[in-house]
Amino acid sequence: MPGSHCDHLLISLPYPHGPDLEHCPLPDGHARILRALPVTAAETAYRREHGHNALERLFDEHAIVPTDPRRPSVA
């Protein structure tokens, strides 16, 4: 999106919605639901250095709005 600092995607578990959303039973099996979260290059680099959980903690600490493509980077 023009003007957005979030130019990468992070595929992760749907933490804000709990484990009931992750595993969705279907008549012939199941689906696993993941989320695609827009992130910045700095956040991607932070994840590589500190791990996925550390980045998720930063998101929680900064109370990011995951649907805001113009949010500032937390890393």
HELIX and SHEET records of a PDB file:
HELIX    1   1 TYR A   15  HIS A   17  5                                   3    
HELIX    2   2 PRO A   19  GLU A   22  1                                   4    
HELIX    3   3 ALA A   41  HIS A   50  1                                  10    
HELIX    4   4 HIS A   52  GLU A   61  1                                  10    
SHEET    1   A 2 HIS A   8  SER A  12  0                                        
SHEET    2   A 2 ARG A  35  VAL A  39 -1                                        
SHEET    1   B 2 HIS A  23  LEU A  26  0                                        
SHEET    2   B 2 GLY A  29  ARG A  32 -1                                        
END                                                                             
